[in-house]
């Protein structure tokens, strides 16, 4: 399973320790204490619905202070994302704080949706951001999980359901990965522990 340095060679935007250990631990604790909602997906009629057959994830409803702190850090890297991907970006959506418990997953999908009938924010997504708040590890390692790998498929030019081998990324605490929003990917089922992450999308 490749680590972050290998992804950078393939053209992803990679920042290790984007959040330090203390910040990650603080956000995990807040997520554990926060109310949650089931995560939703955009269905074939462009409605946001709960569909456990494709996505089983919880969204933690975080404090305004934490939302603002994360957004500030994300906006600061916008010029670097523009340089990496070669196009201008206007800003990012409010970050989502995701909890994947044992058995939770998100099937293969792309974050961008170019259907003219889709909500504008889905059509406008250019760069997706995923931040790991804890990493993969063994049962003897506290605050880790197993399974739950972020896995990329094919390339942005291929359909999300294309048949191909996946590139699974090893989760690391504090790691930020940026990639094109039309790139098919998934989160494999978590096998042990709880996976905590933040996602957002730049337009």
Secondary structure, DSSP 4 states (H G I P E B T S, - for coil): -B-HHHHHHTT-EEETTSS-HHHHHHHHHHHHHS-EEE--EE-TTS-EE--TTTEE-EEE---HHHHHHHHHHHHHTHHHHHHHHTS----BPPPEEEEE-TT-EEEEE-S----TTS-HHHHH--EEEEEESS-B--TTSTT-BEE--EEEES-TTS-TT----EEEEPP-TT-EEEEETTS-EEEPPEEES-EEEEEEEE-
